[in-house]
């Protein structure tokens, strides 16, 4: 499902907001403006859950099925939803599905969820889901601010600082989890929590931490406890943070100005789609088109001097900032 890639893409991607999540984002920004940190945190942390409900087809299809009294189809969509571990802690109390409670299949559905959860380390799973929610919620708020304001705006700076703080906290929780239990597979903590292990390492602005856990992630992929695309994204992120060329084309710099937006230089541009296919990623052009860019090998080679110049400037700027 395409929604999974939100957790590792940069922030300037267009997603669907319904009124609910958009309202929560807007309210969060108001509290940020008013320096009301408590209400900001409380409101922001609701954003991700609302966003998921609006963007996962199974959830919305089930609601539409209920409106049309297509109850067997509603249960099929709910089965698909929990098969990917979405909302298994909240769906039984979700009022959107109360019309199904009197039906015989609801009891079966309830047993399915309880059986699924009984196989998991739920203390770890729930802690990691909280990490994911905070990580993604602040990025959705930050993304919305970037639509209106430049990087030097006080609101953007404030949101960015909050995001860095969350990333540090997330990486600490993930590191302690991995150190204690190893890289837990989705059979132990569920799909969403498993992806959060990767998320916490991917988003930390600390090359030493990322490099430390890269071998652990590689081993987890071999054992089937992590997805190959997790490894691809972390590999490229580490290479980018080292100022080197990336392998899989997962990292790009997006700004409001197309002239300063670019894909991080590639080690082997001729084979990038072949490499992406091996780890289950879509062709590079499909990925870039979502960001308003495109991929063509010849065009990339022609544009490479501009890309390398921008990339060098970025590396030098980051190096200067870290030394200050």
N, C-alpha and C positions, 0 to 999 in steps of 0.2 A: 504494500500500500504506500502510495506516494508520501503520505503524511509523515512517515518515519524520517524522511530526510530533513525535516525542519531542525532536528536536533543537532545537525552538524553544518548546515549551510550558514553562510554569513547573513547579515540581517536585512538586506535590502531586496527582499523577494516579496512579490505580491501574493498574499493569501486571502482567502475569503473571510471577511468579518461579518457576522450577523450583528444585529443591534446590541445583543447582550454583551458579547466580548468587547465590541467597540466601545460600548458605554463604560465597561469596567476599565478599559485602557484610558479613556478620556477622564474618568474620575480619578484614576491613579495620577495622571498628569496634573490635575487640579491640586491634589494633595501634595504633589512634589513642588508645585509652584508656591504653595502656602507653607512649605517646610513642615508639614504635618507627617512626620515619619511613621507614626503608629498607624494612622489611617491609610497611608500609602502602602505599607507592607500588607495590611489586612486586605485591601482591595486588590492590589497587584497579584497576590497569591491565588486569587480566584480566576484570573485571566486564562490560564492554561487549560483548566478543566472546561470552561465555557467554550474556548476556542476548539478543543477537541470535539466536543459535541456538535459543533457547527460544521466541522470539516471531515468527519468520518461518515461516509455514506451509509454504512450499516445502521448507525444510530438514527439518522434522519429517515431512512427508508422504513425502518420499523415503526416510527411515529406515523408516517403516511399510511402504512398498512393498517394501523389501528383505526385511523380516521375513516378508512374505507371498509372497515370490519374484515379485512383480509388477515385474519389471525394466524393461520398457518404460515403465511409469508412473513408476518411479524416475528414469529419464533425463529424462522430460518435466519433472518437478519440478526436477531439477538444471539443466536448460536455462533454466527460468524464473528460477531463483536467480541464475545468472551473467548473465542478460540484464539484471539490475538491479545487477550488479557486486558482489554479496555473495560474500565468501569466495574470490575468484578467486586469491588468493595462498596459500590454505591448503587448499582443498578436495581437491586431488589427493593430499594426504598424510593426509587425514582418515580415520581408521580406521573410522568409521561407514559408509564407502562401499567398504571393501576387497572386499566380496563382488561388486562390479561390475568389478573390475580385470581379470578374465579374459575379460570379454565384449568382443565386437568394437566395440560402441558406446563403450566406455571410451576407446579410441584416438581415435575421432572427437571425443569430449568433450574430451580432452586438447588436441587440435589447436585446438578452438574457443577454449579459454582462452588458449592461447599466441598465437593470432591476435588476440584481443581486446586482450591486454596489449601486443602489438607496436605497436599504434596509439597508445598512451598515452605521455606523459612520466612514466615510472614513478618517477623520483627525486622529482618534485613530488607525484605521487599518493600514494606511500607516506608521505611526510612529513606530508601533510594527513590521511591516515587515522590516523596516530599522534595528531595533534591532536584528531581527532574522538573517538578512544577515551578519551583523558584527560579531555576535556570531558564526555563522557557518563557515564563511570565515576564521576567525583567527584559528579555530580549524582544518580546512583542511590544512592550512599552517603549523601549529604546528605538526600535524600528519605526514606530509611529512618530516619535520626536524627530527622527532624522528626515522624515518627509517634509518637515516644516523648517527646521533650524539647521544651522551649520555646526561643525564640530566645536567651534569656540563659544557656542551659546552656553549660558550657565545651566540651563535645564539639561542639555545634552551632557555636559560635564558631570552634573550631579548623578544622572542616570548611569553614566559610564562608571563612575566610582562605585555606585551601589552594585553594579553588575560585577565589577572586579572583586568586591567583597564577597558576593555570593559565590563566585567562581572559586575563591580561596577556600571558603567553607565547604563547598561541594567536593573539591579535590581532596580535602582533609578527610571527609567522611568516606569517600570512595577508596582512598589509599588505606585507611584503617580497615575497611571491609576486605579489600584484596589481601592485605597483609595477614589478616586473621583467618579468612576462609579460602583464599585463592580466588581465581576469576570464576565466580559462580555462573553456571550456565542457566539458560531459561527454564530448564527442567527443575532447577532448584529455587529460582526466585521469580520466574515469569519473564516474558519477553520484554516488557517495558523496563523493569528494574535491571535486567541484564544489559539493555542498551544504555542505561544510566551509568553503569560502570565505565563504559567507553566515553560517555558524555562528560563525566567529571574530569577525566584525564585530557580529553580533547580541548576543553575550553580553558583550562588553567594556563595562565600566561607565564609558564615556568618551563623552560626547555629541559632543565635537569629532571623535573618530575616526569615529563612526557617521555624522555629518553629512558628513564628508570623502568617504566612500566611497559615500554614497547616490547621487550622480549617476553614478558608475561602474557601480553595480548597475542603475540605470535603463537605461543604455546597453546593458548585458549582456542585460537582459530583451528589449529591442528586437531585438537581434541573435540571440536564441535561445540565449544562453550562460548564462542563469540563468532560474529559474522565476518566473512572476509572483507566486506566493505568497511567495517570498523577499522581494520588494519590499514586499509588503503588510505582512509582519511587521516588517521594519526600519522602514518608514514609521511604523507605529503605535508601535513601541518608541521612536523618536526623539521623537514627539509626547508620549508618556507621560513621557519623561525631561525634556521641556521644561515639563511640567505642563499640557499642552494636551489637548484632546479628540482621540480617535483616530478613524480612518476605517473600518477593516475589522472592528473588534471582536476583534482577536487577543490583546489584552492584558487580563489580569484579575489581581486580587489574591486569592490563596487562603490562608485560614487554617483552623485547626481549628474556629473559631467561625463558623457561617453568618452571624451578625450583622455580622461584620467582613470577610466575603468579598464581592467585588463585581467587576463588569466596569468597566473604565475608561470614563468618559463618552464618548459617541459624538457626532461632528459632525452626522451625519444618520441618526438611528436609523430613520427611516421607510424608508430605502433601503439599509440595511446588508446585507440578504441579496442584494439585486440587485448591489451592489458586490462582495460575496464571490463570487457566482456568476461574475462577469466574470473573476476571477483564479483560478478553480478550487477555491475553498474550499467546504466543506459549509455548509448553513444554520447560522446562529449557534446556534439551539437545540440542534442535534445536537452541536455543539462544547461548549457549556456543560453539557449533560447529563452528559458524561464527568467533569465536575468536581463534580457534585452540584448544579449551578445550572440555570436554565432561562431561556428568552427569550420574552417576550411584550411587545409594544410598550406596551400600556396599563399593564401592571404596572411596566415600566421607568420610565415617566413618573411614576407614583405614587411609586416608590421613589427617584427622582432626587435629592430633597433629602438623603436619607441617603447616597447614593453620592457626591454632590458634597462633602458634609461630610467623609467619610472620605478622599476623594481630596485635598482641600485640606490636611487634617492630614498626610497622607503627604508631599505636596510640601514643606510647611513643615518637617517633620522631616528630610527628606533635605537640604534647603537648609541647615538648622542643622548637621547632621552634617558637611557638606562644608566649612563655614566654621570648624569647630573645629580 
